[in-house]
Amino acid sequence: MAKTTYYTATSVDGFIADERNSLDWLFEVAGGAEGFGEFFAGVGAFAMGATTYTWVLEHEEVVARPEKWREWYGSTPSWVFSHRELPVVPGADIRFVRGDVRPVHAEMAAAAGDRTIWIVGGGELAGAFADHGLLDELVLGVAPVTLGAGAPLLPRRLTSARLALTDVTRSGQFAQLTYAVGRG
């Protein structure tokens, strides 16, 4: 069965995007992409929210340059949770969904097989998976940045009864923390 992982970068003060939903702060830190290729090689399906998808569309211009999407994600199927119509990246296997994460997770698990299901972001989406006991792991790249405000890493209360630290590594200026997530 596939493992579901929220693999993301966060500021020291627990934000994944600044108050303008920008990730520019992230790309100013050396070493952030180290390890991503190895992680993604094990991914069989992934999901993101509309804000994350829109940021990728706007900042990476993947609708006009769909080869960038294919370079990063290949033919890996993705699900985008949104309540509005969004542009489609030509040739990408993107499925737009809304509502309950449980049936979508079942589709993702079927597509992923024994490979990882990656929850890209945002925190609210990852929280919805956690709420239903569908999140197995947090892999957090903690950047040496404080933002003071923005999109929270995980706007839920998950206590130490549900989280168990399983690994700590260093990647450039990032501390990578890995936690197993219990069902609660």
Residue, then its C-alpha position, 0 to 999 in steps of 0.5 A: m500500500a502507498k505511503t502518503t507523505y507531506y513533503t514540503a519546505t517551511s520557515v523556522d516559524g512554521f510558514i510554507a508561503d509568505e503573506r502574499n502566497s509567495l515562495d520567493w523566500l524559499f529560493e533564496v536559501a542554498g540547498g533547498a532542492e537537494g534530495f528532491g529528485e531522489f524523493f520524487a523518484g519514489v512518487g506514484a501520484f501527487a496532490m496540491g491545492a489551487t493556491t500551490y497550482t496557481w503559483v506554479l502556473e504563474h511563476e513557472e509559466v508551465v501552460a506556455r512551456p509544458e515541457k517544464w512540467r514534464e521535466w519535473y513530474g514526468s507522466t506522474p498523475s496529479w490531483v488539484f483540489s480547487h473550487r474554481e476553473l483553472p488552466v490545464v498544463p497541456g499534456a500533463d495528467i492533471r485531475f481537478v477535484r473538490g470536496d472530500v479527500r477520502p475518495v480522491h486518496a483512494e484513486m491516488a492510491a490505486a494510481a500510485g500502487d506501492r509508490t509514495i503519494w505526495i501531498v505538495g501543499g498547502g497546509e490546509l490540504a495536508g491537514a484534511f488528509a491528516d484529519h481522516g487518518l490518511l497522512d503517514e509521514l511529514v518530511l519538513g525542510v526547515a529553512p533558516v528564514t522567519l516570515g512572521a506571517g503567511a500560509p501555515l505549515l499545517p493549520r491543525r493541532l497534531t500532538s506528540a501522541r500522533l507524531a514520532l520523529t524518525d529522521v533528522t538530516r541536513s541538506g545545505q542550509f535546511a534541517q530535514l525533519t521526518y515524522a511518522v504520523g499516527r492515526g490518532 
